[in-house]
């Protein structure tokens, strides 16, 4: 069988999701056996100028140049996988949208601010059609394998729409609210096997919100622990600021 | 060759972390232009921190960089704790040193094997090495995974650590976890010896340019990575809170990363600087490794940064083994596990203040600085990244190197420049937050 041609592209991001692949160890060689990596700037000098069977996109779209580039990648690719929170929901890059662009540019780059091209942050699907989503910051390796298998076989991949709490309960963690802190588990998509809570921290909502969050239930939890909505909204905006531009959600 | 006209523009330099370009313009054998342009999309991290809780700073700033997420975590926590006046326990400091050892080891292995070695072996990436040097690739992936596995035990994962926070750790390894870490670490020794054998057999390009070297220094024993004053080979020594007097950041037109200078036009941070300033503090296996590699301070060939990184790999592996062995002897106090979140329960006392963190991360000294109000809300934030500090120095190296190799072909000059930039192991996502070399010979 001819191995599908796969390319990796990175936009505004920390490149940590690419690293998650390198972190798979010798298992990585098994994956490389089943695909042909034709472009991967961080680890390869080779470049490819033809079409891709699968393009894996990391990072958010934050400049006019990136908008043009991602459209070109879409034209050349049969399948697009948005890879990691920055690509799927814009992740932490979205926080920028809470500020006036001119002000935040000036704050970071002073009187040279005008030289830095920046537009409101967008996840990939707000610019082009995306075929598969691999959420999480960073991506969760077992899910990466599952989505790759689905994409290679041409099958759909279903992203869980249940809350993180479901997995968290199965893992028998003590509820973070009972431990005196707020947690975004009740309104965040599961699929990470409650990674952060298993390690003693709270959920920050990096997979995006479930499509139909139990608002009243969550409000009751917040009221029960006397926690202000304002605090939670700010917390939600850490990863989910760009959701407000998703018309269908 | 004095009539030579060459334009080089390497767009999107490969095998570096982030986006950058090299632009070189030689007219009539004279170097007209020599720039390292950082073109990474700016992400405005410092701006995004304003108005947020100091207890969110670690989580957010970790996302500046996937490779040095643990380094950002440690610098952020140090700055935050300095600002609120919190003193971490000695157990916390020991576990943080272990995390930093793993961070440096993991990142250096990635750079030595996957990013730098293909140049030394004359191929374009590690992919052809899978066939030609399969056991080498497997060794690299195995070593990298071991670091990752230890980070998983210690802090949940290596990319964006979960349990290392302001105040301490949300989980602390017990006896079982310590045993597992020790067996993974000691199991890495044969691979480390094989790495040393491989790298000491490879020829590094020769090129010398003396510059100012900057790294953390302290008066205690051991190779300083987590704590210290900021020192330079030109005799500067300052407290970390005065980091701005070290970095003196400025913006150049062709780059989204800021630059730095101290006593001269530019300075160097990273493994080479640390070795030059603190190499005398190495002992045992890391001292032997430096001898095997033929290193002797002061090293003025920037290509040897990769070799200095390998010495640090040995140092970090041996130091981490020592730490885990001593934790096994004393046992760990798991009652120190803490849940802070946004400090809703007020378990950590907060005051208005300002604080700085200075940590040696894989590519050099990383500074974080925060000012907070009495509720712990961030009112001012600043991060100075190693690669931004190095960029000016890389350009200075390029300006000296190009005239020395003008008799070579365009391809050879380009490769020498790319290798030079890669030797610095630039982390461009961090510094803009960068690379482009385009050759147009007339």
HADDOCK unambig.tbl for C-alpha pairs under 7 A between the chains (distance, minus, plus):
assign (segid A and resid 12 and name CA) (segid B and resid 41 and name CA) 5.69 0.50 0.50
assign (segid A and resid 12 and name CA) (segid B and resid 43 and name CA) 6.93 0.50 0.50
assign (segid A and resid 14 and name CA) (segid B and resid 63 and name CA) 6.03 0.50 0.50
assign (segid A and resid 14 and name CA) (segid B and resid 64 and name CA) 5.52 0.50 0.50
assign (segid A and resid 14 and name CA) (segid B and resid 65 and name CA) 4.32 0.50 0.50
assign (segid A and resid 14 and name CA) (segid B and resid 66 and name CA) 4.94 0.50 0.50
assign (segid A and resid 14 and name CA) (segid B and resid 429 and name CA) 5.69 0.50 0.50
assign (segid A and resid 15 and name CA) (segid B and resid 65 and name CA) 6.84 0.50 0.50
assign (segid A and resid 15 and name CA) (segid B and resid 66 and name CA) 5.40 0.50 0.50
assign (segid A and resid 16 and name CA) (segid B and resid 65 and name CA) 6.70 0.50 0.50
assign (segid A and resid 16 and name CA) (segid B and resid 66 and name CA) 3.49 0.50 0.50
assign (segid A and resid 16 and name CA) (segid B and resid 67 and name CA) 6.21 0.50 0.50
assign (segid A and resid 16 and name CA) (segid B and resid 159 and name CA) 6.00 0.50 0.50
assign (segid A and resid 23 and name CA) (segid B and resid 144 and name CA) 6.42 0.50 0.50
assign (segid A and resid 23 and name CA) (segid B and resid 145 and name CA) 5.34 0.50 0.50
assign (segid A and resid 23 and name CA) (segid B and resid 148 and name CA) 6.47 0.50 0.50
assign (segid A and resid 24 and name CA) (segid B and resid 145 and name CA) 6.51 0.50 0.50
assign (segid A and resid 25 and name CA) (segid B and resid 141 and name CA) 4.58 0.50 0.50
assign (segid A and resid 25 and name CA) (segid B and resid 142 and name CA) 5.42 0.50 0.50
assign (segid A and resid 25 and name CA) (segid B and resid 144 and name CA) 6.85 0.50 0.50
assign (segid A and resid 25 and name CA) (segid B and resid 145 and name CA) 5.02 0.50 0.50
assign (segid A and resid 26 and name CA) (segid B and resid 138 and name CA) 5.97 0.50 0.50
assign (segid A and resid 26 and name CA) (segid B and resid 141 and name CA) 5.72 0.50 0.50
assign (segid A and resid 26 and name CA) (segid B and resid 142 and name CA) 6.32 0.50 0.50
assign (segid A and resid 41 and name CA) (segid B and resid 14 and name CA) 4.97 0.50 0.50
assign (segid A and resid 41 and name CA) (segid B and resid 15 and name CA) 6.15 0.50 0.50
assign (segid A and resid 42 and name CA) (segid B and resid 14 and name CA) 5.62 0.50 0.50
assign (segid A and resid 42 and name CA) (segid B and resid 15 and name CA) 4.42 0.50 0.50
assign (segid A and resid 42 and name CA) (segid B and resid 16 and name CA) 5.50 0.50 0.50
assign (segid A and resid 42 and name CA) (segid B and resid 17 and name CA) 5.79 0.50 0.50
assign (segid A and resid 43 and name CA) (segid B and resid 14 and name CA) 6.75 0.50 0.50
assign (segid A and resid 43 and name CA) (segid B and resid 15 and name CA) 4.50 0.50 0.50
assign (segid A and resid 43 and name CA) (segid B and resid 114 and name CA) 6.67 0.50 0.50
assign (segid A and resid 43 and name CA) (segid B and resid 115 and name CA) 6.33 0.50 0.50
assign (segid A and resid 43 and name CA) (segid B and resid 125 and name CA) 6.36 0.50 0.50
assign (segid A and resid 44 and name CA) (segid B and resid 14 and name CA) 6.10 0.50 0.50
assign (segid A and resid 44 and name CA) (segid B and resid 15 and name CA) 5.75 0.50 0.50
assign (segid A and resid 44 and name CA) (segid B and resid 124 and name CA) 6.46 0.50 0.50
assign (segid A and resid 44 and name CA) (segid B and resid 125 and name CA) 4.71 0.50 0.50
assign (segid A and resid 45 and name CA) (segid B and resid 14 and name CA) 5.20 0.50 0.50
assign (segid A and resid 45 and name CA) (segid B and resid 15 and name CA) 6.68 0.50 0.50
assign (segid A and resid 45 and name CA) (segid B and resid 124 and name CA) 5.29 0.50 0.50
assign (segid A and resid 45 and name CA) (segid B and resid 125 and name CA) 6.06 0.50 0.50
assign (segid A and resid 46 and name CA) (segid B and resid 124 and name CA) 6.60 0.50 0.50
assign (segid A and resid 63 and name CA) (segid B and resid 41 and name CA) 6.98 0.50 0.50
assign (segid A and resid 93 and name CA) (segid B and resid 43 and name CA) 6.54 0.50 0.50
assign (segid A and resid 95 and name CA) (segid B and resid 48 and name CA) 6.09 0.50 0.50
assign (segid A and resid 96 and name CA) (segid B and resid 48 and name CA) 5.95 0.50 0.50
assign (segid A and resid 104 and name CA) (segid B and resid 44 and name CA) 6.84 0.50 0.50
assign (segid A and resid 104 and name CA) (segid B and resid 47 and name CA) 5.49 0.50 0.50
assign (segid A and resid 107 and name CA) (segid B and resid 47 and name CA) 6.29 0.50 0.50
assign (segid A and resid 108 and name CA) (segid B and resid 44 and name CA) 6.27 0.50 0.50
assign (segid A and resid 108 and name CA) (segid B and resid 46 and name CA) 6.52 0.50 0.50
assign (segid A and resid 108 and name CA) (segid B and resid 47 and name CA) 6.30 0.50 0.50
assign (segid A and resid 138 and name CA) (segid B and resid 159 and name CA) 6.64 0.50 0.50
assign (segid A and resid 138 and name CA) (segid B and resid 160 and name CA) 6.99 0.50 0.50
assign (segid A and resid 180 and name CA) (segid B and resid 344 and name CA) 6.95 0.50 0.50
assign (segid A and resid 180 and name CA) (segid B and resid 345 and name CA) 5.93 0.50 0.50
assign (segid A and resid 181 and name CA) (segid B and resid 340 and name CA) 6.97 0.50 0.50
assign (segid A and resid 181 and name CA) (segid B and resid 341 and name CA) 5.45 0.50 0.50
assign (segid A and resid 181 and name CA) (segid B and resid 344 and name CA) 5.92 0.50 0.50
assign (segid A and resid 182 and name CA) (segid B and resid 341 and name CA) 6.82 0.50 0.50
assign (segid A and resid 196 and name CA) (segid B and resid 162 and name CA) 6.03 0.50 0.50
assign (segid A and resid 199 and name CA) (segid B and resid 156 and name CA) 5.74 0.50 0.50
assign (segid A and resid 199 and name CA) (segid B and resid 162 and name CA) 6.53 0.50 0.50
assign (segid A and resid 199 and name CA) (segid B and resid 163 and name CA) 6.03 0.50 0.50
assign (segid A and resid 199 and name CA) (segid B and resid 170 and name CA) 6.88 0.50 0.50
assign (segid A and resid 199 and name CA) (segid B and resid 171 and name CA) 6.40 0.50 0.50
assign (segid A and resid 200 and name CA) (segid B and resid 163 and name CA) 6.35 0.50 0.50
assign (segid A and resid 200 and name CA) (segid B and resid 170 and name CA) 4.89 0.50 0.50
assign (segid A and resid 200 and name CA) (segid B and resid 171 and name CA) 6.00 0.50 0.50
assign (segid A and resid 200 and name CA) (segid B and resid 339 and name CA) 6.87 0.50 0.50
assign (segid A and resid 201 and name CA) (segid B and resid 162 and name CA) 6.44 0.50 0.50
assign (segid A and resid 201 and name CA) (segid B and resid 163 and name CA) 6.19 0.50 0.50
assign (segid A and resid 201 and name CA) (segid B and resid 170 and name CA) 6.39 0.50 0.50
assign (segid A and resid 201 and name CA) (segid B and resid 339 and name CA) 6.82 0.50 0.50
assign (segid A and resid 202 and name CA) (segid B and resid 341 and name CA) 6.59 0.50 0.50
